[in-house]
Amino acid sequence: MKEHIHNWLTEKMKVAGMLAFGIRAHDRKTITRSQSPQFTPVAIEHACRCLADTFQILHSNRFPAGLIRWVYENYFVYGSTRPDGICIAILTRREGPNLQPADLEGIIAEFQTLQS
């Protein structure tokens, strides 16, 4: 993936409450960023693959899904996909410095317009 996507992910890691990111392209290549040793690149890639599969199933069954959230004990996993098949996974804290709704909306909006 292009350097500007790597730079964008690095910049978004500075948002309060952010633990990790992953972007999975339609060719299945995934780039990741993490602030936590708990979320290894392999784990984030797995989450991205699961999200991409989930979106594919939702869309094939005509469920309108632009943003999904999985809830875990200590964190949230948000996922979004674009019409070109590129998918993003966003892992945030559930407690403590939380990701604000406006920050999440902004990140998703920027992701939707990123040049691939």
N, C-alpha and C positions, 0 to 999 in steps of 0.2 A: 504494500500500500504506500501511498505517497507520503513524503516527509511532512507535509502540512497536517495530515491526519495524526501522525505521531506527535507533532508539536501541540495540536489541539488537545489531545488526550492528556499530555503532560500539564498543560495549563489548567484543565478542568480538575485535575487531582488536587488543586489548591482550594477548591470549594469546601466549606465546612461540612463535616459529616461524611465525606467521601472516603470509602475504603479501597475500592478497586473499580476498574473499567475493563471492558473488552469490546472490540469491534470485530465482527466476523463478516468477511466479504462473501459474495456469491460464489467465489472459487474456493471457499472454505478456509482461506488464510485468515488468521486471527492475530490481532495485536492487542497487548494487554498492558495495563499499568496497575500497580498495587502499592499501598502504603502499609500493608500488613503481611507478615510472614505466613499468616494463616491462609491467605489467598494467593496461592502460587500460580504461575502462568498456566500450568496444566489444569488446575481447578477452574480458573477463569475461562479457559478455552472450553472446558466441559460445560460450564454454565451457558456459554454462548451457543454451543451446539444444541443443547437442550432447548434454549429459547428459540433458535432458528427452527427446530423441529416443531415446537409448539405453535409458532406462528404459521408454519406451513399447514398444519392440521386445522387450525382455526380458519385460515383463509380458504382452504379446500372445502370446508363445511359452511362457508359463507357467514362466518361470525366476524363482525367488524371489530377488529382488535388493533388499535394503534399503540396502546401502552398496556403492559401487564405488570403485576407486582406479585412476587412470591414473598410470603412472610415467614421468617424463621425466628428462633428464640431471641437472638441478639442482633439480627440485621435484616434488611430488606434487599431483595434483588428486583430491580426494575428492568424491563425489557421493552425495546421498541424496534420496529423494522421499517424499512423504506420500500417504496415500490420496486426498486432495483434489486431487492433481496438482501441488502446489507443490514445487519442486525447489531444492536448495541446492548450490552449488559452493564448495569450500574449497580454496584454494591454499596450500601450505605449503612451507617449505624442505626439501630433502632432506638437506642437511648443515648443520652449525652448530646454532643453537638450534632443535631439532626440536619439533614438536607432540607432546606425550606422548599415549599411547593413552587414558589416563583423560580428558584434556582433549577429545580428539576424541569420545569416547563421550558426554561431558557436553554438548558442543555439539550433537551429533546428537539426543540425548534432549530438550534444550530446544527445538530446531527442531521436533521432532515435536509438541510441545505448544503452540507459539506460536499465539496467536489470529490468524487472518487477516482 
